[in-house]
Amino acid sequence: MCARSVLLSCVLTLAGTSAAASAQDGRLPPSLSSDRVGFANATSVAAREHLTMELGVRAAFGDTPEAALPSLSLRAGLFDWLEARVRGPDGVGRFPASGALFGVSDPLVGLKAGGRFADGVAMSFDWEVSLPLGTDGGFGAPEAMLFTGLQLDWTFWGPLTLTPHVVARVLAVRDAASGETVRLFEGGGSLRFTWLALEVLGLWVQSYVLKSETSDWRVAVGGGLFWRVDPNVQLDASFDAGVTEEAIPPTAIAGTTILF
């Protein structure tokens, strides 16, 4: 416990250094922007000329339990409205009755543009491409895949924010019958309701739907909380579960966002 306390103190100290320096020379400190966690990304982008790092662990409790970490995401602020981003790869463990399997997922690279364009309204748009570097056997795709998303925030009353979100993806999957790679279009969206209970504590609930060319509608619901333990450090936890048969199994996620 002592070692963990020292490590956390060091992280908080390092993360707060840039904000303290900015305050001393009269500039506003950079604001933390977190894409953790949930179906939708944030409408804000990473702070300009700063690095935002996100880490976490995910555990799914379906017929085949699965765990993944470190859920690494690095987001570099290029302009006030644009960030470059790298996500993954993750180490993945699957635990079917036949025995444990371990592998590495595909990393993704991309960009996100966003910002506030009206009073109480903000929007972002992101593009990501997966790199087929993951482990064979279902941990990685056979070729690159394209992911796009559009987020819209509407702060309609005090601490309450409504976030609609749409997503479009081009997936590359292996056809079980022929063994060939086929491309599928997948689309959907979500609706998220966030309540900023305290200045540093927020709670949210969401529902989302997804459908591909070969699947039925997949519906899931979930919720979580985030806690700003330091101006540059946020902790989060969430839980999601599918409503329809093909949707995700019950899944718990926890992690952190750190602004450097």
Buried (B, 14 or more C-beta within 10 A) or exposed (E): EEEEEEEEEEBBEEBBEBBEEEEEEEEEBBEBBBBBBBBBBBBBBBBBEBBBBBBBBBBBEEEEBBBBBBBBBBBBBBEEBBBBBBBBBBBBBBEEEEEEBEBBBBBBBBBBBBBBEEEEEBBBBBBBBBBBBBBEEBBBBBBBBBBBBBBBBBBEEEEEBBBBBBBBBBBBBBEEEEEEEEEBEBBBBBBBBBBBEEEEEBBBBBBBBBBBEEEEEBBBBBBBBBBBEBBBBBBBBBEBBBEBEEBBBBBBBBBBBBBE
